[in-house]
Structure formats: C-alpha cells, structure tokens
Amino acid sequence: MKTVIGIFAIFTATIFFLSIEIGKKPIFGHIYNVISPATRGAQNLAEGFFGTSVNKTQKFSKDLFYNSTPKIKDSVKSKMSSVKNHKGLPQEEIPERDKQKLDELIKSH
C-alpha cells in the first residue's frame, strides 16, 4: 500500500512541476521543444517497423489461407468405384423387428 501511495505522490508532484509556467509556457512545453525531434524520429521508426511487420503478417496469412485449399478437384478414376457398380451387389434384407430396434437405438442416442 505504501508503494502505491508513494508512486501516486511522485506522479502528482511531477505533473505539478511540469505545469509551472516559465515565460508564459509550462516547463513541459520547453522540454517538448527540445525532445520533440528525437521523439518524432523514434515514432516514425516504430511506425515503419510495426507497419512492415503487420503487412508481412497479413501477406503470410493470406498466402497460408489460399494455399490450404487444393487447386485440383479430387475424383475417383477407378472402374471398381462403389458409386458406379452398386447395382450388381446383393442387397441385405433387414427384418422389421431389427429395424425397430435400430430406430430405438438411434433415438436414444
């Protein structure tokens, strides 16, 4: 608790100090005039770095997404395909009582 109060007191004292006017301008204004060229340069550098990173990440994500789908449609080319030759196979007859049991099993799950 003492740490929080101490930090708040230092923050408040700093704000009051930077607000003192010298020559109709607060101390913060004088400090800003001296430091602003360096801070603008740092800000431009950071924006360029993060902008480039975001653009590269977006490009990578788009490439990953578009490369995830196959470009060729897959199809079965075998003459033994079950879709083509299902007519000649014998059909199994399921008794009515078994159908009812299967329906009850499906409904219960």
C-alpha positions in Angstrom: 0.0 0.0 0.0 2.9 2.3 0.8 4.3 1.7 -2.7 1.0 2.7 -4.4 0.8 5.9 -2.3 4.4 6.7 -3.0 4.0 6.2 -6.8 0.9 8.4 -6.8 2.7 11.1 -4.8 5.7 11.1 -7.2 3.3 11.2 -10.2 1.3 14.1 -8.8 4.5 16.1 -7.9 5.8 15.5 -11.4 2.6 16.8 -13.0 2.7 19.9 -10.8 6.4 20.5 -11.6 5.9 20.2 -15.3 2.9 22.6 -15.1 4.9 25.5 -13.7 5.0 28.3 -16.2 8.2 29.9 -17.3 7.9 32.7 -19.9 4.1 32.0 -20.4 4.8 28.4 -21.3 4.8 25.4 -18.9 8.1 23.6 -18.3 6.7 20.6 -20.2 6.4 22.9 -23.3 10.1 23.8 -23.1 11.1 20.2 -22.6 8.9 19.2 -25.5 10.6 21.7 -27.9 14.0 20.2 -27.1 13.0 16.5 -27.2 10.3 16.5 -30.0 12.7 16.0 -33.0 14.1 12.8 -31.4 10.6 11.6 -30.3 9.2 12.2 -33.8 12.1 10.2 -35.3 11.6 7.3 -32.8 7.8 7.4 -33.5 8.4 7.3 -37.3 10.9 4.4 -36.9 8.4 2.4 -34.7 5.5 3.1 -37.1 7.6 1.9 -40.0 8.7 -1.2 -38.2 5.3 -2.2 -37.0 3.6 -1.3 -40.3 6.1 -3.5 -42.1 5.5 -6.3 -39.6 1.7 -6.1 -39.9 1.9 -6.0 -43.7 4.2 -9.1 -43.8 1.9 -10.9 -41.3 -1.2 -10.1 -43.4 0.5 -11.4 -46.6 1.7 -14.5 -44.9 -1.8 -15.2 -43.5 -3.4 -14.7 -46.9 -0.9 -17.0 -48.6 -1.4 -19.6 -45.9 -5.1 -19.4 -46.4 -5.1 -19.6 -50.2 -2.6 -22.4 -50.2 -4.6 -24.5 -47.8 -7.3 -25.4 -50.4 -6.3 -27.9 -53.2 -6.2 -26.4 -56.7 -7.2 -29.8 -58.3 -10.6 -31.4 -57.7 -10.1 -34.9 -56.4 -12.1 -37.6 -58.2 -12.2 -41.4 -58.2 -11.0 -42.8 -61.5 -11.3 -46.5 -60.7 -13.7 -48.7 -62.6 -14.3 -50.5 -59.3 -15.8 -47.5 -57.7 -18.8 -48.3 -55.5 -20.8 -45.5 -56.9 -20.7 -47.0 -60.4 -21.0 -50.7 -59.6 -23.6 -50.8 -56.7 -26.3 -52.3 -58.9 -24.8 -55.8 -59.1 -24.2 -56.2 -55.4 -26.8 -58.2 -53.3 -28.9 -56.1 -51.0 -29.2 -57.3 -47.4 -32.7 -57.6 -46.1 -33.2 -56.4 -42.5 -36.1 -57.8 -40.6 -38.7 -55.4 -39.4 -38.0 -56.1 -35.7 -34.3 -55.3 -36.2 -35.2 -52.1 -38.0 -37.4 -51.1 -34.9 -34.5 -51.9 -32.6 -32.1 -49.8 -34.7 -34.6 -46.9 -34.7 -35.0 -47.1 -30.9 -31.2 -47.2 -30.5 -30.8 -44.1 -32.8 -33.5 -42.2 -30.9 -32.0 -43.0 -27.5 -28.6 -41.5 -28.5 
